[in-house]
Amino acid sequence: MLRRLRIIGLIVLLGGTLTAARAGEPEAPLLDRSSEPFRITHWWSAQREALSEEQVDLMVEAGLNYLQLMGHQVEHNRRALAAASKYPWVEAIVHDGRLSEVKLEAPDSFQRIDDIVKDYSSYPAFKGFY
């Protein structure tokens, strides 16, 4: 019992000493994101046919640089990604209805996901799905 108390006391003493030694230093952030751009996004997007090049231009002109494109279908998302890709500082994530049909337990699920990604990967603004 006495030995256990001595070990606990030693741990507390060392912990306090190490903390005191670092007290003057600023603590490094867990993940430094200071070099990343500040993303400005929106709550809701025009959908399907209404998600036009003009709508994307309006979003970018409003100062948005991280777009959530709700095209739901490939042709609508591609049109919006093409418009967003005109602006090198703009990133976009898309909603594609086919992703909700993918069942991870199905043997072809990863191939289906790869096929969906291929539909958008050539657009510089494309960053992923939501």
A tleap script that builds the chain and sets N, CA, C and O, in Angstrom:
source leaprc.protein.ff14SB
mol = sequence {
  NMET LEU ARG ARG LEU ARG ILE ILE GLY LEU
  ILE VAL LEU LEU GLY GLY THR LEU THR ALA
  ALA ARG ALA GLY GLU PRO GLU ALA PRO LEU
  LEU ASP ARG SER SER GLU PRO PHE ARG ILE
  THR HIE TRP TRP SER ALA GLN ARG GLU ALA
  LEU SER GLU GLU GLN VAL ASP LEU MET VAL
  GLU ALA GLY LEU ASN TYR LEU GLN LEU MET
  GLY HIE GLN VAL GLU HIE ASN ARG ARG ALA
  LEU ALA ALA ALA SER LYS TYR PRO TRP VAL
  GLU ALA ILE VAL HIE ASP GLY ARG LEU SER
  GLU VAL LYS LEU GLU ALA PRO ASP SER PHE
  GLN ARG ILE ASP ASP ILE VAL LYS ASP TYR
  SER SER TYR PRO ALA PHE LYS GLY PHE CTYR
}
set mol.1.N position { 0.821 -1.191 0.000 }
set mol.1.CA position { 0.000 0.000 0.000 }
set mol.1.C position { 0.868 1.259 0.000 }
set mol.1.O position { 0.621 2.196 -0.760 }
set mol.2.N position { 1.892 1.267 0.868 }
set mol.2.CA position { 2.784 2.421 0.944 }
set mol.2.C position { 3.538 2.604 -0.375 }
set mol.2.O position { 3.752 3.725 -0.835 }
set mol.3.N position { 3.931 1.487 -0.964 }
set mol.3.CA position { 4.659 1.544 -2.241 }
set mol.3.C position { 3.765 2.152 -3.328 }
set mol.3.O position { 4.224 2.959 -4.137 }
set mol.4.N position { 2.502 1.763 -3.340 }
set mol.4.CA position { 1.553 2.274 -4.319 }
set mol.4.C position { 1.374 3.784 -4.152 }
set mol.4.O position { 1.315 4.509 -5.145 }
set mol.5.N position { 1.288 4.267 -2.911 }
set mol.5.CA position { 1.157 5.703 -2.651 }
set mol.5.C position { 2.393 6.467 -3.114 }
set mol.5.O position { 2.280 7.568 -3.653 }
set mol.6.N position { 3.579 5.881 -2.904 }
set mol.6.CA position { 4.817 6.532 -3.356 }
set mol.6.C position { 4.831 6.663 -4.881 }
set mol.6.O position { 5.225 7.700 -5.414 }
set mol.7.N position { 4.404 5.621 -5.572 }
set mol.7.CA position { 4.376 5.661 -7.042 }
set mol.7.C position { 3.394 6.722 -7.528 }
set mol.7.O position { 3.699 7.481 -8.448 }
set mol.8.N position { 2.228 6.773 -6.915 }
set mol.8.CA position { 1.235 7.790 -7.292 }
set mol.8.C position { 1.775 9.186 -7.019 }
set mol.8.O position { 1.609 10.089 -7.839 }
set mol.9.N position { 2.418 9.367 -5.878 }
set mol.9.CA position { 3.013 10.667 -5.549 }
set mol.9.C position { 4.081 11.062 -6.549 }
set mol.9.O position { 4.153 12.225 -6.946 }
set mol.10.N position { 4.907 10.123 -6.960 }
set mol.10.CA position { 5.955 10.393 -7.939 }
set mol.10.C position { 5.355 10.801 -9.288 }
set mol.10.O position { 5.851 11.718 -9.942 }
set mol.11.N position { 4.298 10.120 -9.691 }
set mol.11.CA position { 3.634 10.457 -10.957 }
set mol.11.C position { 3.064 11.866 -10.903 }
set mol.11.O position { 3.222 12.638 -11.849 }
set mol.12.N position { 2.399 12.207 -9.798 }
set mol.12.CA position { 1.832 13.550 -9.640 }
set mol.12.C position { 2.936 14.597 -9.647 }
set mol.12.O position { 2.789 15.642 -10.281 }
set mol.13.N position { 4.034 14.337 -8.955 }
set mol.13.CA position { 5.156 15.268 -8.890 }
set mol.13.C position { 5.764 15.491 -10.271 }
set mol.13.O position { 6.008 16.631 -10.666 }
set mol.14.N position { 6.009 14.408 -11.004 }
set mol.14.CA position { 6.582 14.534 -12.348 }
set mol.14.C position { 5.629 15.261 -13.293 }
set mol.14.O position { 6.051 16.104 -14.085 }
set mol.15.N position { 4.351 14.929 -13.204 }
set mol.15.CA position { 3.367 15.596 -14.053 }
set mol.15.C position { 3.323 17.089 -13.794 }
set mol.15.O position { 3.264 17.882 -14.733 }
set mol.16.N position { 3.350 17.476 -12.534 }
set mol.16.CA position { 3.355 18.895 -12.185 }
set mol.16.C position { 4.614 19.593 -12.643 }
set mol.16.O position { 4.558 20.737 -13.096 }
set mol.17.N position { 5.753 18.923 -12.535 }
set mol.17.CA position { 7.025 19.503 -12.970 }
set mol.17.C position { 7.037 19.723 -14.474 }
set mol.17.O position { 7.458 20.779 -14.946 }
set mol.18.N position { 6.579 18.737 -15.225 }
set mol.18.CA position { 6.552 18.867 -16.687 }
set mol.18.C position { 5.589 19.960 -17.127 }
set mol.18.O position { 5.873 20.700 -18.069 }
set mol.19.N position { 4.460 20.062 -16.455 }
set mol.19.CA position { 3.492 21.104 -16.788 }
set mol.19.C position { 4.066 22.479 -16.480 }
set mol.19.O position { 3.897 23.408 -17.270 }
set mol.20.N position { 4.737 22.621 -15.349 }
set mol.20.CA position { 5.331 23.907 -14.976 }
set mol.20.C position { 6.424 24.309 -15.955 }
set mol.20.O position { 6.572 25.490 -16.269 }
set mol.21.N position { 7.194 23.334 -16.440 }
set mol.21.CA position { 8.270 23.636 -17.387 }
set mol.21.C position { 7.715 24.161 -18.699 }
set mol.21.O position { 8.374 24.952 -19.374 }
set mol.22.N position { 6.520 23.740 -19.071 }
set mol.22.CA position { 5.929 24.170 -20.334 }
set mol.22.C position { 5.008 25.368 -20.165 }
set mol.22.O position { 4.437 25.843 -21.147 }
set mol.23.N position { 4.851 25.865 -18.953 }
set mol.23.CA position { 3.884 26.931 -18.695 }
set mol.23.C position { 4.155 28.183 -19.512 }
set mol.23.O position { 3.216 28.880 -19.894 }
set mol.24.N position { 5.418 28.484 -19.789 }
set mol.24.CA position { 5.737 29.691 -20.539 }
set mol.24.C position { 5.595 29.536 -22.038 }
set mol.24.O position { 5.591 30.533 -22.760 }
set mol.25.N position { 5.479 28.313 -22.524 }
set mol.25.CA position { 5.388 28.064 -23.961 }
set mol.25.C position { 3.933 28.043 -24.409 }
set mol.25.O position { 3.078 27.499 -23.710 }
set mol.26.N position { 3.644 28.632 -25.569 }
set mol.26.CA position { 2.281 28.480 -26.089 }
set mol.26.C position { 2.074 27.035 -26.537 }
set mol.26.O position { 2.967 26.421 -27.120 }
set mol.27.N position { 0.922 26.519 -26.269 }
set mol.27.CA position { 0.650 25.131 -26.630 }
set mol.27.C position { 0.351 25.036 -28.123 }
set mol.27.O position { -0.441 25.811 -28.660 }
set mol.28.N position { 0.984 24.094 -28.773 }
set mol.28.CA position { 0.768 23.892 -30.206 }
set mol.28.C position { -0.639 23.358 -30.435 }
set mol.28.O position { -1.117 22.526 -29.664 }
set mol.29.N position { -1.311 23.825 -31.488 }
set mol.29.CA position { -2.651 23.307 -31.762 }
set mol.29.C position { -2.578 21.836 -32.154 }
set mol.29.O position { -1.578 21.367 -32.697 }
set mol.30.N position { -3.636 21.139 -31.872 }
set mol.30.CA position { -3.698 19.728 -32.212 }
set mol.30.C position { -3.580 19.532 -33.724 }
set mol.30.O position { -2.916 18.605 -34.189 }
set mol.31.N position { -4.222 20.405 -34.477 }
set mol.31.CA position { -4.175 20.350 -35.932 }
set mol.31.C position { -4.045 21.777 -36.442 }
set mol.31.O position { -4.965 22.579 -36.277 }
set mol.32.N position { -2.926 22.100 -37.052 }
set mol.32.CA position { -2.688 23.461 -37.524 }
set mol.32.C position { -3.324 23.653 -38.895 }
set mol.32.O position { -2.898 23.044 -39.876 }
set mol.33.N position { -4.327 24.488 -38.957 }
set mol.33.CA position { -5.019 24.761 -40.214 }
set mol.33.C position { -4.833 26.214 -40.646 }
set mol.33.O position { -5.614 26.732 -41.444 }
set mol.34.N position { -3.806 26.865 -40.123 }
set mol.34.CA position { -3.622 28.283 -40.410 }
set mol.34.C position { -3.300 28.562 -41.868 }
set mol.34.O position { -3.515 29.679 -42.338 }
set mol.35.N position { -2.793 27.581 -42.592 }
set mol.35.CA position { -2.461 27.818 -43.995 }
set mol.35.C position { -3.621 27.479 -44.931 }
set mol.35.O position { -3.520 27.697 -46.139 }
set mol.36.N position { -4.705 26.954 -44.397 }
set mol.36.CA position { -5.854 26.607 -45.228 }
set mol.36.C position { -6.757 27.820 -45.415 }
set mol.36.O position { -6.817 28.690 -44.546 }
set mol.37.N position { -7.464 27.884 -46.550 }
set mol.37.CA position { -8.384 29.002 -46.760 }
set mol.37.C position { -9.577 28.904 -45.806 }
set mol.37.O position { -9.952 27.817 -45.368 }
set mol.38.N position { -10.150 30.036 -45.500 }
set mol.38.CA position { -11.349 30.076 -44.670 }
set mol.38.C position { -12.539 29.779 -45.576 }
set mol.38.O position { -12.797 30.520 -46.525 }
set mol.39.N position { -13.252 28.718 -45.292 }
set mol.39.CA position { -14.356 28.309 -46.161 }
set mol.39.C position { -15.640 29.039 -45.776 }
set mol.39.O position { -16.032 29.087 -44.610 }
set mol.40.N position { -16.271 29.598 -46.789 }
set mol.40.CA position { -17.552 30.269 -46.601 }
set mol.40.C position { -18.566 29.517 -47.453 }
set mol.40.O position { -18.421 29.424 -48.672 }
set mol.41.N position { -19.584 28.987 -46.805 }
set mol.41.CA position { -20.553 28.160 -47.521 }
set mol.41.C position { -21.968 28.666 -47.274 }
set mol.41.O position { -22.149 29.785 -46.794 }
set mol.42.N position { -22.936 27.883 -47.585 }
set mol.42.CA position { -24.338 28.276 -47.487 }
set mol.42.C position { -25.145 27.126 -46.912 }
set mol.42.O position { -24.657 26.001 -46.804 }
set mol.43.N position { -26.373 27.418 -46.547 }
set mol.43.CA position { -27.225 26.414 -45.931 }
set mol.43.C position { -27.969 25.599 -46.981 }
set mol.43.O position { -28.172 24.400 -46.791 }
set mol.44.N position { -28.374 26.211 -48.066 }
set mol.44.CA position { -29.218 25.551 -49.053 }
set mol.44.C position { -28.813 26.013 -50.436 }
set mol.44.O position { -28.340 27.136 -50.609 }
set mol.45.N position { -28.995 25.160 -51.406 }
set mol.45.CA position { -28.599 25.448 -52.777 }
set mol.45.C position { -29.800 25.313 -53.694 }
set mol.45.O position { -30.777 24.640 -53.367 }
set mol.46.N position { -29.716 25.960 -54.840 }
set mol.46.CA position { -30.698 25.677 -55.884 }
set mol.46.C position { -30.583 24.193 -56.220 }
set mol.46.O position { -29.511 23.602 -56.092 }
set mol.47.N position { -31.686 23.601 -56.648 }
set mol.47.CA position { -31.678 22.156 -56.885 }
set mol.47.C position { -32.008 21.818 -58.333 }
set mol.47.O position { -32.658 22.578 -59.051 }
set mol.48.N position { -31.535 20.660 -58.720 }
set mol.48.CA position { -31.795 20.044 -60.015 }
set mol.48.C position { -31.636 21.040 -61.161 }
set mol.48.O position { -30.562 21.617 -61.328 }
set mol.49.N position { -32.691 21.252 -61.956 }
set mol.49.CA position { -32.597 22.121 -63.130 }
set mol.49.C position { -32.268 23.565 -62.755 }
set mol.49.O position { -31.631 24.280 -63.528 }
set mol.50.N position { -32.701 23.991 -61.575 }
set mol.50.CA position { -32.462 25.375 -61.140 }
set mol.50.C position { -30.998 25.629 -60.792 }
set mol.50.O position { -30.581 26.780 -60.662 }
set mol.51.N position { -30.225 24.570 -60.643 }
set mol.51.CA position { -28.802 24.713 -60.321 }
set mol.51.C position { -28.047 24.989 -61.620 }
set mol.51.O position { -27.410 24.101 -62.188 }
set mol.52.N position { -28.130 26.211 -62.066 }
set mol.52.CA position { -27.577 26.607 -63.362 }
set mol.52.C position { -26.232 27.303 -63.190 }
set mol.52.O position { -25.790 27.572 -62.073 }
set mol.53.N position { -25.599 27.584 -64.307 }
set mol.53.CA position { -24.343 28.339 -64.278 }
set mol.53.C position { -24.567 29.712 -63.649 }
set mol.53.O position { -23.721 30.206 -62.904 }
set mol.54.N position { -25.698 30.316 -63.951 }
set mol.54.CA position { -26.011 31.636 -63.383 }
set mol.54.C position { -26.130 31.561 -61.861 }
set mol.54.O position { -25.666 32.458 -61.158 }
set mol.55.N position { -26.750 30.492 -61.351 }
set mol.55.CA position { -26.878 30.332 -59.902 }
set mol.55.C position { -25.515 30.175 -59.239 }
set mol.55.O position { -25.263 30.748 -58.180 }
set mol.56.N position { -24.639 29.395 -59.868 }
set mol.56.CA position { -23.291 29.218 -59.325 }
set mol.56.C position { -22.552 30.550 -59.339 }
set mol.56.O position { -21.879 30.900 -58.369 }
set mol.57.N position { -22.677 31.296 -60.437 }
set mol.57.CA position { -22.035 32.613 -60.511 }
set mol.57.C position { -22.537 33.535 -59.401 }
set mol.57.O position { -21.751 34.264 -58.797 }
set mol.58.N position { -23.841 33.505 -59.132 }
set mol.58.CA position { -24.403 34.336 -58.057 }
set mol.58.C position { -23.836 33.941 -56.695 }
set mol.58.O position { -23.538 34.806 -55.871 }
set mol.59.N position { -23.687 32.636 -56.455 }
set mol.59.CA position { -23.137 32.177 -55.175 }
set mol.59.C position { -21.699 32.659 -55.002 }
set mol.59.O position { -21.309 33.111 -53.925 }
set mol.60.N position { -20.916 32.555 -56.075 }
set mol.60.CA position { -19.514 32.981 -55.997 }
set mol.60.C position { -19.429 34.499 -55.847 }
set mol.60.O position { -18.620 35.001 -55.067 }
set mol.61.N position { -20.261 35.230 -56.589 }
set mol.61.CA position { -20.270 36.695 -56.472 }
set mol.61.C position { -20.681 37.141 -55.073 }
set mol.61.O position { -20.295 38.223 -54.630 }
set mol.62.N position { -21.463 36.316 -54.372 }
set mol.62.CA position { -21.880 36.632 -53.001 }
set mol.62.C position { -20.769 36.356 -51.992 }
set mol.62.O position { -20.915 36.656 -50.807 }
set mol.63.N position { -19.656 35.783 -52.460 }
set mol.63.CA position { -18.521 35.554 -51.578 }
set mol.63.C position { -18.353 34.122 -51.107 }
set mol.63.O position { -17.465 33.836 -50.304 }
set mol.64.N position { -19.189 33.219 -51.593 }
set mol.64.CA position { -19.070 31.823 -51.188 }
set mol.64.C position { -17.900 31.176 -51.917 }
set mol.64.O position { -17.678 31.431 -53.101 }
set mol.65.N position { -17.155 30.341 -51.205 }
set mol.65.CA position { -16.031 29.647 -51.846 }
set mol.65.C position { -16.065 28.139 -51.605 }
set mol.65.O position { -15.156 27.426 -52.029 }
set mol.66.N position { -17.099 27.649 -50.932 }
set mol.66.CA position { -17.263 26.212 -50.688 }
set mol.66.C position { -18.732 25.894 -50.938 }
set mol.66.O position { -19.578 26.111 -50.071 }
set mol.67.N position { -19.027 25.382 -52.122 }
set mol.67.CA position { -20.408 25.218 -52.556 }
set mol.67.C position { -20.919 23.808 -52.299 }
set mol.67.O position { -20.201 22.822 -52.465 }
set mol.68.N position { -22.172 23.745 -51.893 }
set mol.68.CA position { -22.862 22.465 -51.719 }
set mol.68.C position { -23.863 22.354 -52.863 }
set mol.68.O position { -24.932 22.964 -52.824 }
set mol.69.N position { -23.518 21.588 -53.859 }
set mol.69.CA position { -24.314 21.514 -55.074 }
set mol.69.C position { -25.348 20.395 -54.962 }
set mol.69.O position { -25.004 19.221 -54.822 }
set mol.70.N position { -26.611 20.782 -55.027 }
set mol.70.CA position { -27.704 19.827 -54.854 }
set mol.70.C position { -28.330 19.479 -56.202 }
set mol.70.O position { -29.539 19.617 -56.388 }
set mol.71.N position { -27.512 19.033 -57.126 }
set mol.71.CA position { -28.017 18.678 -58.437 }
set mol.71.C position { -28.758 17.356 -58.451 }
set mol.71.O position { -29.628 17.138 -59.293 }
set mol.72.N position { -28.422 16.476 -57.529 }
set mol.72.CA position { -29.027 15.154 -57.365 }
set mol.72.C position { -28.715 14.201 -58.513 }
set mol.72.O position { -28.601 12.996 -58.289 }
set mol.73.N position { -28.575 14.704 -59.724 }
set mol.73.CA position { -28.311 13.863 -60.889 }
set mol.73.C position { -27.020 14.315 -61.560 }
set mol.73.O position { -26.591 15.459 -61.412 }
set mol.74.N position { -26.412 13.394 -62.300 }
set mol.74.CA position { -25.096 13.642 -62.886 }
set mol.74.C position { -25.085 14.891 -63.761 }
set mol.74.O position { -24.201 15.735 -63.614 }
set mol.75.N position { -26.051 15.022 -64.668 }
set mol.75.CA position { -26.002 16.155 -65.604 }
set mol.75.C position { -26.111 17.502 -64.894 }
set mol.75.O position { -25.459 18.467 -65.296 }
set mol.76.N position { -26.924 17.576 -63.849 }
set mol.76.CA position { -27.063 18.837 -63.107 }
set mol.76.C position { -25.789 19.140 -62.323 }
set mol.76.O position { -25.318 20.277 -62.312 }
set mol.77.N position { -25.236 18.125 -61.670 }
set mol.77.CA position { -24.004 18.328 -60.902 }
set mol.77.C position { -22.830 18.682 -61.807 }
set mol.77.O position { -22.021 19.544 -61.463 }
set mol.78.N position { -22.730 18.029 -62.955 }
set mol.78.CA position { -21.633 18.341 -63.883 }
set mol.78.C position { -21.720 19.781 -64.378 }
set mol.78.O position { -20.711 20.481 -64.452 }
set mol.79.N position { -22.923 20.214 -64.714 }
set mol.79.CA position { -23.103 21.595 -65.183 }
set mol.79.C position { -22.667 22.581 -64.089 }
set mol.79.O position { -21.984 23.566 -64.369 }
set mol.80.N position { -23.062 22.309 -62.860 }
set mol.80.CA position { -22.700 23.205 -61.756 }
set mol.80.C position { -21.205 23.140 -61.453 }
set mol.80.O position { -20.591 24.166 -61.159 }
set mol.81.N position { -20.616 21.952 -61.522 }
set mol.81.CA position { -19.171 21.826 -61.285 }
set mol.81.C position { -18.367 22.531 -62.370 }
set mol.81.O position { -17.329 23.128 -62.085 }
set mol.82.N position { -18.838 22.464 -63.606 }
set mol.82.CA position { -18.151 23.174 -64.691 }
set mol.82.C position { -18.173 24.673 -64.422 }
set mol.82.O position { -17.174 25.360 -64.634 }
set mol.83.N position { -19.309 25.176 -63.957 }
set mol.83.CA position { -19.405 26.606 -63.641 }
set mol.83.C position { -18.516 26.958 -62.454 }
set mol.83.O position { -17.839 27.986 -62.475 }
set mol.84.N position { -18.509 26.126 -61.425 }
set mol.84.CA position { -17.686 26.397 -60.237 }
set mol.84.C position { -16.202 26.300 -60.553 }
set mol.84.O position { -15.392 27.006 -59.952 }
set mol.85.N position { -15.842 25.440 -61.486 }
set mol.85.CA position { -14.427 25.240 -61.822 }
set mol.85.C position { -13.828 26.423 -62.571 }
set mol.85.O position { -12.612 26.480 -62.758 }
set mol.86.N position { -14.654 27.362 -63.000 }
set mol.86.CA position { -14.131 28.593 -63.628 }
set mol.86.C position { -13.365 29.428 -62.612 }
set mol.86.O position { -12.514 30.240 -62.976 }
set mol.87.N position { -13.672 29.223 -61.343 }
set mol.87.CA position { -13.072 30.007 -60.272 }
set mol.87.C position { -12.074 29.129 -59.516 }
set mol.87.O position { -12.489 28.203 -58.819 }
set mol.88.N position { -10.777 29.391 -59.633 }
set mol.88.CA position { -9.776 28.508 -59.023 }
set mol.88.C position { -9.861 28.415 -57.500 }
set mol.88.O position { -9.381 27.436 -56.929 }
set mol.89.N position { -10.442 29.378 -56.838 }
set mol.89.CA position { -10.505 29.381 -55.369 }
set mol.89.C position { -11.766 28.683 -54.836 }
set mol.89.O position { -11.928 28.547 -53.623 }
set mol.90.N position { -12.646 28.249 -55.720 }
set mol.90.CA position { -13.916 27.656 -55.298 }
set mol.90.C position { -13.797 26.133 -55.233 }
set mol.90.O position { -13.256 25.497 -56.137 }
set mol.91.N position { -14.316 25.569 -54.145 }
set mol.91.CA position { -14.401 24.121 -53.970 }
set mol.91.C position { -15.876 23.755 -53.863 }
set mol.91.O position { -16.696 24.566 -53.431 }
set mol.92.N position { -16.208 22.530 -54.259 }
set mol.92.CA position { -17.612 22.133 -54.228 }
set mol.92.C position { -17.754 20.671 -53.837 }
set mol.92.O position { -16.940 19.821 -54.199 }
set mol.93.N position { -18.816 20.410 -53.086 }
set mol.93.CA position { -19.216 19.040 -52.803 }
set mol.93.C position { -20.589 18.855 -53.436 }
set mol.93.O position { -21.371 19.802 -53.519 }
set mol.94.N position { -20.877 17.650 -53.876 }
set mol.94.CA position { -22.128 17.422 -54.589 }
set mol.94.C position { -22.995 16.393 -53.872 }
set mol.94.O position { -22.515 15.533 -53.133 }
set mol.95.N position { -24.293 16.523 -54.126 }
set mol.95.CA position { -25.242 15.514 -53.669 }
set mol.95.C position { -25.633 14.707 -54.898 }
set mol.95.O position { -26.192 15.246 -55.852 }
set mol.96.N position { -25.341 13.431 -54.869 }
set mol.96.CA position { -25.681 12.535 -55.972 }
set mol.96.C position { -26.581 11.442 -55.411 }
set mol.96.O position { -26.184 10.693 -54.519 }
set mol.97.N position { -27.778 11.360 -55.935 }
set mol.97.CA position { -28.757 10.405 -55.434 }
set mol.97.C position { -28.322 8.954 -55.533 }
set mol.97.O position { -28.826 8.109 -54.793 }
set mol.98.N position { -27.399 8.649 -56.428 }
set mol.98.CA position { -26.946 7.262 -56.579 }
set mol.98.C position { -26.205 6.759 -55.347 }
set mol.98.O position { -26.184 5.556 -55.087 }
set mol.99.N position { -25.599 7.666 -54.589 }
set mol.99.CA position { -24.865 7.224 -53.394 }
set mol.99.C position { -25.787 6.609 -52.353 }
set mol.99.O position { -25.384 5.701 -51.626 }
set mol.100.N position { -27.017 7.092 -52.275 }
set mol.100.CA position { -27.943 6.535 -51.282 }
set mol.100.C position { -28.383 5.122 -51.653 }
set mol.100.O position { -28.924 4.401 -50.814 }
set mol.101.N position { -28.157 4.725 -52.891 }
set mol.101.CA position { -28.517 3.377 -53.332 }
set mol.101.C position { -27.407 2.360 -53.069 }
set mol.101.O position { -27.636 1.155 -53.174 }
set mol.102.N position { -26.206 2.833 -52.729 }
set mol.102.CA position { -25.072 1.936 -52.507 }
set mol.102.C position { -25.221 1.269 -51.139 }
set mol.102.O position { -25.379 1.945 -50.123 }
set mol.103.N position { -25.168 -0.035 -51.128 }
set mol.103.CA position { -25.210 -0.808 -49.886 }
set mol.103.C position { -23.813 -1.352 -49.644 }
set mol.103.O position { -23.310 -2.142 -50.442 }
set mol.104.N position { -23.184 -0.942 -48.558 }
set mol.104.CA position { -21.792 -1.308 -48.309 }
set mol.104.C position { -21.567 -2.809 -48.212 }
set mol.104.O position { -20.464 -3.289 -48.476 }
set mol.105.N position { -22.602 -3.555 -47.836 }
set mol.105.CA position { -22.420 -5.005 -47.738 }
set mol.105.C position { -22.481 -5.693 -49.106 }
set mol.105.O position { -22.147 -6.873 -49.219 }
set mol.106.N position { -22.900 -4.969 -50.133 }
set mol.106.CA position { -22.961 -5.552 -51.479 }
set mol.106.C position { -21.550 -5.713 -52.042 }
set mol.106.O position { -20.694 -4.856 -51.823 }
set mol.107.N position { -21.304 -6.798 -52.759 }
set mol.107.CA position { -19.950 -7.051 -53.265 }
set mol.107.C position { -19.451 -5.995 -54.255 }
set mol.107.O position { -18.245 -5.784 -54.377 }
set mol.108.N position { -20.355 -5.343 -54.951 }
set mol.108.CA position { -19.926 -4.359 -55.954 }
set mol.108.C position { -19.958 -2.922 -55.434 }
set mol.108.O position { -19.819 -1.983 -56.217 }
set mol.109.N position { -20.138 -2.740 -54.131 }
set mol.109.CA position { -20.331 -1.389 -53.590 }
set mol.109.C position { -19.145 -0.470 -53.857 }
set mol.109.O position { -19.343 0.688 -54.226 }
set mol.110.N position { -17.929 -0.951 -53.681 }
set mol.110.CA position { -16.766 -0.087 -53.891 }
set mol.110.C position { -16.589 0.258 -55.363 }
set mol.110.O position { -16.150 1.359 -55.694 }
set mol.111.N position { -16.925 -0.666 -56.243 }
set mol.111.CA position { -16.857 -0.381 -57.675 }
set mol.111.C position { -17.894 0.672 -58.049 }
set mol.111.O position { -17.613 1.559 -58.854 }
set mol.112.N position { -19.085 0.581 -57.473 }
set mol.112.CA position { -20.137 1.575 -57.756 }
set mol.112.C position { -19.711 2.958 -57.272 }
set mol.112.O position { -19.936 3.954 -57.960 }
set mol.113.N position { -19.101 3.023 -56.096 }
set mol.113.CA position { -18.621 4.310 -55.586 }
set mol.113.C position { -17.536 4.861 -56.499 }
set mol.113.O position { -17.544 6.052 -56.814 }
set mol.114.N position { -16.609 4.023 -56.927 }
set mol.114.CA position { -15.558 4.463 -57.857 }
set mol.114.C position { -16.159 5.010 -59.145 }
set mol.114.O position { -15.684 6.016 -59.672 }
set mol.115.N position { -17.200 4.355 -59.658 }
set mol.115.CA position { -17.849 4.817 -60.887 }
set mol.115.C position { -18.495 6.187 -60.690 }
set mol.115.O position { -18.444 7.034 -61.583 }
set mol.116.N position { -19.098 6.403 -59.532 }
set mol.116.CA position { -19.718 7.704 -59.245 }
set mol.116.C position { -18.645 8.785 -59.144 }
set mol.116.O position { -18.821 9.884 -59.671 }
set mol.117.N position { -17.547 8.487 -58.478 }
set mol.117.CA position { -16.450 9.455 -58.343 }
set mol.117.C position { -15.895 9.827 -59.715 }
set mol.117.O position { -15.585 10.993 -59.960 }
set mol.118.N position { -15.769 8.849 -60.611 }
set mol.118.CA position { -15.235 9.115 -61.957 }
set mol.118.C position { -16.076 10.130 -62.721 }
set mol.118.O position { -15.556 10.857 -63.568 }
set mol.119.N position { -17.373 10.183 -62.425 }
set mol.119.CA position { -18.242 11.142 -63.112 }
set mol.119.C position { -17.880 12.587 -62.801 }
set mol.119.O position { -18.220 13.487 -63.569 }
set mol.120.N position { -17.193 12.823 -61.684 }
set mol.120.CA position { -16.917 14.194 -61.254 }
set mol.120.C position { -15.435 14.527 -61.086 }
set mol.120.O position { -15.079 15.701 -60.980 }
set mol.121.N position { -14.591 13.542 -61.062 }
set mol.121.CA position { -13.190 13.767 -60.679 }
set mol.121.C position { -12.404 14.656 -61.638 }
set mol.121.O position { -11.341 15.153 -61.267 }
set mol.122.N position { -12.883 14.869 -62.838 }
set mol.122.CA position { -12.144 15.714 -63.786 }
set mol.122.C position { -12.373 17.208 -63.548 }
set mol.122.O position { -11.693 18.034 -64.156 }
set mol.123.N position { -13.303 17.562 -62.692 }
set mol.123.CA position { -13.600 18.973 -62.419 }
set mol.123.C position { -12.724 19.471 -61.270 }
set mol.123.O position { -12.751 18.890 -60.185 }
set mol.124.N position { -11.952 20.529 -61.486 }
set mol.124.CA position { -11.049 21.026 -60.436 }
set mol.124.C position { -11.762 21.426 -59.143 }
set mol.124.O position { -11.180 21.310 -58.064 }
set mol.125.N position { -12.991 21.888 -59.228 }
set mol.125.CA position { -13.707 22.339 -58.029 }
set mol.125.C position { -14.214 21.177 -57.178 }
set mol.125.O position { -14.512 21.369 -55.999 }
set mol.126.N position { -14.318 19.990 -57.741 }
set mol.126.CA position { -14.898 18.840 -57.031 }
set mol.126.C position { -14.021 18.412 -55.865 }
set mol.126.O position { -12.832 18.142 -56.032 }
set mol.127.N position { -14.629 18.352 -54.671 }
set mol.127.CA position { -13.901 17.934 -53.466 }
set mol.127.C position { -14.547 16.756 -52.756 }
set mol.127.O position { -13.944 16.197 -51.840 }
set mol.128.N position { -15.749 16.361 -53.145 }
set mol.128.CA position { -16.356 15.216 -52.488 }
set mol.128.C position { -17.869 15.262 -52.522 }
set mol.128.O position { -18.472 15.991 -53.310 }
set mol.129.N position { -18.473 14.465 -51.646 }
set mol.129.CA position { -19.925 14.305 -51.594 }
set mol.129.C position { -20.449 14.668 -50.213 }
set mol.129.O position { -19.699 14.720 -49.239 }
set mol.130.N position { -21.729 14.914 -50.151 }
set mol.130.CA position { -22.404 15.042 -48.860 }
set mol.130.C position { -23.743 14.370 -48.956 }
set mol.130.O position { -24.495 14.351 -47.982 }
savepdb mol mol.pdb
quit
